[in-house]
């Protein structure tokens, strides 16, 4: 057998599930069954409002590690991805993180999902710093993971939320829009977007014309007409929406039902392709076009772009993975099986981590992570841009890609935008 990838998932309210070990591909047999295993720990909201996003993120990463395990050279440790559900809540995320670092002895934490959870995990990293605890490529634009005192424990692939918001505001003001409002999740994620919006507008001599908030637990079926009425009071030309996919879907529906044609700007955590699938379904239900006047920011290039080797490899890796190695709770029926922006981010996260592991003398020793991470750049991960993690913010990419929506698909609105530095 050419390789193995084991997933240990914890389901429900902190209940432990059995380890799952699956055959990846047929081959000639292990020459090194006693080889050390490189363990990675991923906590994400596999239940709750981020389920579809968590599943896609996991699928992209699992596809990359699956391919690596099936093709690795003799003596190279296989990758073991441990995935645990935190329900997009800080408490379980902290518990999962501590378990990964202590009981499971993972080499590194990987692709943790969400600002409310990651922001609470940062002090845990600091507490376990003497044991080499590091978090690679969390899916959040949180500034705290890019600045002191926590940046030394975190490495980021994606652009920050400030950079995403800057690109969206530049797009709006470039079209002559000056009345810009915001509706955001009432937590660390939403506050991060709110802060970025204020900064971006202040650079242009503007301020928010209105704002509203919603709970982190909002679902697609919830009524957000109260928020819509609050926003309508300032007659905005554009509205920045900072939240998870289900909440964004509910707000866009209620905005359009109230007759608002304001342009809606959405950051990457809304889900991209996943959000559009939800909007298409909701459009059919309510009889309105919910894809019009949307501007979506993404932090990775187009996963359908055949000119990018990583995009081609990502789609091939997904086909090889198929329906094997399901995440906690199984595969989501709403996942866009052909690929997604979120899945591509997970794939690129894994691909860059493999480059770091290849630079480590001992890929099972946490204390070698920093030297390896800062030594690899500029690295080619197949997206047409060299990446490096040696900068002060430990951030590999500063690019934001703006898209619009058409028939359930992301379509490039502008060429890639280099967001301003803070």
Wavefront OBJ file of the C-alpha trace (Angstrom):
o trace
v 0.000 0.000 0.000
v 1.394 3.323 -1.065
v 0.392 5.305 2.006
v -2.023 5.981 4.830
v -3.830 8.998 6.162
v -5.584 8.577 9.504
v -8.328 10.835 10.718
v -9.374 10.887 14.362
v -12.537 12.932 14.747
v -14.407 13.933 17.829
v -18.149 14.291 17.315
v -21.012 15.766 19.357
v -20.391 17.647 22.573
v -16.785 16.751 23.282
v -17.368 12.962 22.954
v -14.407 11.015 21.608
v -14.867 9.044 18.399
v -12.854 6.083 17.263
v -9.781 6.546 15.123
v -10.400 5.948 11.451
v -7.625 4.417 9.353
v -8.315 4.095 5.613
v -6.435 2.716 2.662
v -5.474 5.450 0.215
v -4.245 3.760 -2.935
v -3.128 0.342 -4.071
v 0.623 -0.008 -4.364
v 3.693 -2.100 -3.710
v 3.596 -2.141 0.078
v 5.264 -0.207 2.876
v 9.017 -0.371 3.049
v 8.933 1.553 6.338
v 5.913 0.638 8.416
v 7.820 1.651 11.544
v 8.413 5.180 10.254
v 7.454 8.104 12.468
v 4.178 9.802 11.692
v 3.794 13.576 11.335
v 0.599 14.523 13.161
v -1.317 17.747 12.555
v -4.290 19.032 14.565
v -7.212 20.862 12.969
v -10.128 22.224 15.001
v -13.035 23.743 13.082
v -16.796 24.184 13.188
v -17.861 20.915 11.595
v -21.244 21.603 13.198
v -23.025 24.940 13.370
v -22.958 27.854 10.917
v -19.500 27.091 9.495
v -20.063 23.401 8.768
v -20.032 23.673 4.968
v -16.913 25.833 5.079
v -15.117 23.537 7.541
v -15.838 20.492 5.395
v -14.487 22.170 2.256
v -11.388 23.425 4.042
v -10.716 19.943 5.375
v -11.373 18.346 1.990
v -8.807 20.532 0.245
v -6.154 19.795 2.862
v -6.965 16.078 3.002
v -6.704 15.836 -0.785
v -3.196 17.315 -0.671
v -2.003 15.096 2.179
v -3.633 12.059 0.565
v -1.607 12.633 -2.591
v 1.586 13.201 -0.578
v 1.115 9.985 1.383
v 0.538 7.948 -1.754
v 3.641 9.340 -3.473
v 6.101 9.888 -0.607
v 9.547 8.393 -0.810
v 10.629 5.546 1.487
v 11.621 6.949 4.858
v 9.423 10.027 4.607
v 6.899 10.095 7.472
v 3.246 9.927 6.434
v 0.943 12.798 7.363
v -1.774 12.108 9.920
v -4.483 14.786 9.993
v -6.495 14.861 13.213
v -9.737 16.803 12.840
v -12.027 17.820 15.699
v -15.300 19.720 15.841
v -15.557 22.909 17.888
v -18.963 24.085 16.642
v -17.425 27.514 15.876
v -17.281 28.151 19.622
v -14.179 29.244 21.570
v -14.510 26.806 24.490
v -14.367 23.585 22.450
v -11.656 25.079 20.229
v -9.460 25.675 23.274
v -10.121 22.162 24.569
v -9.333 20.607 21.181
v -6.126 22.613 20.929
v -4.876 21.576 24.360
v -5.650 17.944 23.594
v -3.796 18.109 20.286
v -0.714 19.581 21.956
v -0.648 17.304 25.002
v -2.369 13.972 24.496
v -2.063 13.668 20.717
v 1.385 15.285 20.546
v 0.807 16.832 17.132
v 3.743 18.452 15.381
v 1.680 21.576 14.688
v -1.806 23.025 14.736
v -3.146 23.485 11.240
v -5.879 25.440 9.412
v -7.938 26.292 12.460
v -11.129 27.960 11.278
v -12.637 31.213 12.480
v -11.717 34.427 14.260
v -13.772 33.858 17.465
v -12.025 30.526 17.977
v -8.506 31.407 16.837
v -8.476 34.597 18.923
v -9.056 32.486 22.042
v -6.507 29.864 21.025
v -3.675 32.410 20.758
v -3.082 32.553 24.545
v -2.949 28.750 24.562
v -0.126 28.869 22.022
v 1.713 31.308 24.245
v 1.205 29.071 27.268
v 2.719 26.103 25.410
v 5.438 28.123 23.677
v 8.242 26.362 25.540
v 6.984 23.114 23.986
v 7.214 24.560 20.466
v 3.465 25.061 19.925
v 2.788 26.676 16.538
v -0.320 27.317 14.427
v 0.066 27.173 10.659
v -2.321 28.885 8.277
v -5.457 29.610 10.309
v -8.428 30.618 8.191
v -8.935 34.065 9.631
v -7.788 37.579 8.826
v -7.399 38.407 12.510
v -4.788 41.124 13.158
v -3.768 39.637 16.528
v -2.237 36.625 14.797
v -0.087 38.971 12.694
v 1.207 41.268 15.424
v 2.957 41.032 18.775
v 2.778 39.251 21.099
v 1.196 36.336 19.226
v 2.719 36.568 15.737
v 5.745 34.532 16.840
v 3.484 31.490 17.307
v 1.407 31.802 14.102
v 2.125 31.601 10.359
v -0.464 32.887 7.873
v -0.972 32.193 4.193
v -3.911 34.525 3.528
v -4.294 38.294 3.501
v -5.773 39.961 6.576
v -9.343 41.198 6.971
v -8.029 44.753 6.935
v -6.567 44.058 3.510
v -9.787 42.453 2.270
v -11.882 45.355 3.530
v -9.435 47.840 2.009
v -9.858 46.182 -1.394
v -13.650 46.243 -1.106
v -13.762 49.881 -0.008
v -11.373 50.823 -2.831
v -13.735 49.114 -5.266
v -16.781 50.963 -3.904
v -15.204 54.401 -3.752
v -13.677 53.866 -7.178
v -17.252 53.712 -8.462
v -18.142 56.952 -6.706
v -19.840 55.392 -3.672
v -19.404 57.378 -0.468
v -22.300 56.156 1.696
v -21.016 52.851 2.995
v -22.532 50.948 5.924
v -21.562 47.741 7.689
v -23.448 44.799 9.175
v -21.249 42.440 11.140
v -21.182 39.474 13.432
v -21.177 40.532 17.095
v -17.851 38.985 18.083
v -14.105 39.224 17.428
v -14.594 38.454 13.723
v -17.159 41.196 13.262
v -15.133 43.713 15.254
v -12.100 42.962 13.113
v -14.096 43.769 9.976
v -15.599 46.871 11.578
v -12.152 48.126 12.538
v -10.857 47.500 9.023
v -13.800 49.363 7.507
v -13.264 52.406 9.718
v -9.579 52.510 8.819
v -10.174 52.109 5.083
v -12.827 54.815 5.024
v -10.798 57.195 7.192
v -7.937 57.031 4.673
v -10.426 58.480 2.177
v -11.884 61.092 4.480
v -15.077 59.078 4.951
v -16.840 57.298 7.808
v -19.448 54.587 8.120
v -22.916 55.934 7.393
v -24.586 53.208 9.453
v -24.037 49.873 11.155
v -25.869 46.869 12.547
v -24.884 43.571 14.134
v -26.139 39.998 14.350
v -25.351 36.973 16.510
v -22.683 34.435 15.579
v -25.344 31.711 15.699
v -27.597 33.226 12.995
v -28.803 30.671 10.458
v -30.012 31.011 6.883
v -33.610 30.765 8.046
v -33.404 33.560 10.623
v -35.154 36.899 10.199
v -32.768 39.863 9.875
v -35.337 42.493 8.916
v -34.519 44.492 12.054
v -30.929 44.852 10.854
v -32.181 45.747 7.372
v -34.383 48.532 8.758
v -31.473 49.910 10.768
v -29.229 49.967 7.691
v -31.927 51.460 5.474
v -32.128 54.504 7.714
v -28.856 55.811 6.263
v -29.709 54.941 2.620
v -26.365 53.256 1.915
v -24.960 52.823 -1.569
v -22.893 49.852 -0.395
v -23.012 47.572 2.630
v -20.069 45.576 3.961
v -21.259 42.294 5.473
v -18.906 40.466 7.829
v -20.203 37.084 8.901
v -20.465 33.398 8.112
v -22.271 32.138 5.012
v -25.713 31.397 6.497
v -25.957 34.836 8.115
v -24.816 36.558 4.924
v -27.434 34.644 2.944
v -30.184 35.664 5.372
v -29.158 39.324 5.320
v -28.908 39.525 1.527
v -32.341 37.898 1.180
v -33.945 40.289 3.637
v -32.233 43.297 2.051
v -33.579 42.407 -1.388
v -37.020 41.583 -0.043
v -37.068 45.064 1.501
v -36.310 46.554 -1.921
v -32.672 47.511 -1.334
v -30.375 47.409 -4.381
v -27.290 48.491 -2.423
v -24.085 46.781 -3.466
v -23.089 44.158 -0.896
v -19.418 43.493 -0.177
v -18.459 40.206 1.452
v -15.152 39.030 2.864
v -13.764 35.563 2.180
v -15.192 33.998 5.347
v -18.660 34.273 3.796
v -17.623 31.181 1.849
v -17.362 32.248 -1.790
v -18.691 29.382 -3.904
v -20.465 27.876 -0.887
v -22.304 31.143 -0.241
v -23.373 31.352 -3.878
v -24.866 27.869 -3.730
v -26.877 28.942 -0.694
v -28.014 32.120 -2.448
v -29.131 30.197 -5.538
v -31.287 27.940 -3.390
v -32.725 30.872 -1.472
v -33.403 32.733 -4.741
v -35.539 29.853 -5.952
v -37.433 29.808 -2.681
v -38.193 33.532 -2.467
v -38.370 34.352 -6.183
v -35.695 37.072 -6.140
v -32.278 37.385 -7.769
v -29.955 37.304 -4.762
v -26.745 37.259 -6.804
v -27.032 40.790 -8.182
v -24.829 43.625 -6.935
v -22.427 41.434 -4.983
v -18.692 41.949 -4.637
v -16.838 39.093 -2.974
v -13.251 39.253 -1.807
v -11.145 36.089 -1.886
v -7.638 35.434 -0.588
v -6.580 32.858 -3.174
v -6.621 32.990 -6.982
v -9.245 31.206 -9.068
v -9.148 27.451 -8.471
v -10.485 26.920 -12.007
v -7.533 28.732 -13.635
v -5.724 26.190 -15.824
v -2.716 28.510 -16.034
v -1.991 27.878 -12.342
v -0.298 24.510 -11.654
v -1.700 24.437 -8.119
v -5.272 24.864 -9.399
v -4.852 21.953 -11.808
v -3.227 19.806 -9.120
v -5.977 20.698 -6.638
v -8.719 19.436 -8.932
v -6.799 16.240 -9.677
v -6.155 15.674 -5.972
v -9.875 16.058 -5.227
v -10.668 13.400 -7.814
v -8.127 11.055 -6.230
v -9.570 11.626 -2.749
v -13.148 11.005 -3.826
v -15.453 10.265 -0.915
v -12.794 8.702 1.291
v -11.542 10.051 4.610
v -14.731 11.867 5.640
v -14.455 14.707 8.178
v -16.300 14.822 11.507
v -19.978 14.397 10.710
v -19.304 13.071 7.193
v -19.298 14.831 3.857
v -21.677 17.774 3.577
v -24.362 17.404 0.925
v -24.020 21.110 0.069
v -20.293 20.893 -0.661
v -19.481 21.843 -4.267
v -17.896 18.547 -5.192
v -15.923 19.933 -8.120
v -14.000 22.338 -5.891
v -14.305 25.717 -4.178
v -12.334 28.768 -3.125
v -12.398 27.539 0.472
v -11.212 24.086 -0.544
v -8.422 25.601 -2.630
v -7.275 27.561 0.409
v -7.124 24.336 2.417
v -5.147 22.700 -0.378
v -2.663 25.591 -0.565
v -2.310 25.590 3.218
v -1.332 21.920 3.054
v 0.958 22.432 0.083
v 2.909 25.187 1.824
v 3.140 23.158 5.014
v 4.643 20.267 3.048
v 7.350 22.648 1.822
v 8.096 23.535 5.441
v 8.242 19.876 6.484
v 10.645 19.161 3.649
v 12.999 21.819 5.056
v 13.054 20.249 8.529
v 15.938 17.943 9.507
v 13.483 16.113 11.776
v 9.854 16.518 10.622
v 8.568 15.271 13.978
v 10.352 17.899 16.128
v 8.283 21.023 16.893
v 11.383 23.013 17.750
v 12.517 22.950 14.140
v 9.366 24.569 12.773
v 10.405 28.223 13.002
v 13.743 27.768 11.253
v 12.136 25.723 8.480
v 9.239 28.143 7.983
v 11.462 31.188 7.632
v 13.949 29.407 5.370
v 11.684 28.285 2.530
v 10.987 31.581 0.797
v 10.535 32.661 -1.814
v 8.760 29.352 -2.456
v 6.753 28.343 -5.506
v 3.474 26.693 -4.524
v 1.985 26.884 -7.999
v -0.062 30.097 -7.909
v 2.178 32.343 -9.999
v 3.477 34.273 -6.980
v 6.463 33.444 -4.788
v 5.574 33.127 -1.108
v 7.645 33.697 1.993
v 6.976 33.524 5.729
v 10.056 35.421 6.876
v 8.347 38.825 7.149
v 7.391 40.500 10.409
v 3.732 39.459 10.064
v 4.520 35.821 9.163
v 2.135 36.242 6.213
v 2.808 34.660 2.824
v 0.281 36.498 0.613
v -0.875 40.112 0.467
v -3.200 39.672 -2.485
v -6.963 40.114 -2.522
v -9.028 38.889 -5.486
v -12.384 40.542 -6.124
v -15.188 38.653 -7.827
v -18.857 39.013 -8.595
v -21.566 36.369 -8.869
v -23.157 34.893 -11.966
v -25.251 31.723 -12.114
v -23.818 30.356 -8.894
v -20.198 30.945 -9.856
v -17.504 33.405 -8.889
v -16.420 35.547 -11.820
v -13.381 37.843 -11.608
v -14.435 41.442 -11.204
v -10.968 42.984 -11.125
v -7.435 41.808 -11.534
v -5.777 40.777 -8.307
v -5.371 43.713 -5.944
v -2.287 44.255 -3.801
v -3.847 45.534 -0.598
v -2.164 48.393 1.223
v 0.120 47.681 4.146
v -0.990 48.848 7.550
l 1 2 3 4 5 6 7 8 9 10 11 12 13 14 15 16 17 18 19 20 21 22 23 24 25 26 27 28 29 30 31 32 33 34 35 36 37 38 39 40 41 42 43 44 45 46 47 48 49 50 51 52 53 54 55 56 57 58 59 60 61 62 63 64 65 66 67 68 69 70 71 72 73 74 75 76 77 78 79 80 81 82 83 84 85 86 87 88 89 90 91 92 93 94 95 96 97 98 99 100 101 102 103 104 105 106 107 108 109 110 111 112 113 114 115 116 117 118 119 120 121 122 123 124 125 126 127 128 129 130 131 132 133 134 135 136 137 138 139 140 141 142 143 144 145 146 147 148 149 150 151 152 153 154 155 156 157 158 159 160 161 162 163 164 165 166 167 168 169 170 171 172 173 174 175 176 177 178 179 180 181 182 183 184 185 186 187 188 189 190 191 192 193 194 195 196 197 198 199 200 201 202 203 204 205 206 207 208 209 210 211 212 213 214 215 216 217 218 219 220 221 222 223 224 225 226 227 228 229 230 231 232 233 234 235 236 237 238 239 240 241 242 243 244 245 246 247 248 249 250 251 252 253 254 255 256 257 258 259 260 261 262 263 264 265 266 267 268 269 270 271 272 273 274 275 276 277 278 279 280 281 282 283 284 285 286 287 288 289 290 291 292 293 294 295 296 297 298 299 300 301 302 303 304 305 306 307 308 309 310 311 312 313 314 315 316 317 318 319 320 321 322 323 324 325 326 327 328 329 330 331 332 333 334 335 336 337 338 339 340 341 342 343 344 345 346 347 348 349 350 351 352 353 354 355 356 357 358 359 360 361 362 363 364 365 366 367 368 369 370 371 372 373 374 375 376 377 378 379 380 381 382 383 384 385 386 387 388 389 390 391 392 393 394 395 396 397 398 399 400 401 402 403 404 405 406 407 408 409 410 411 412 413 414 415 416 417 418 419 420 421 422
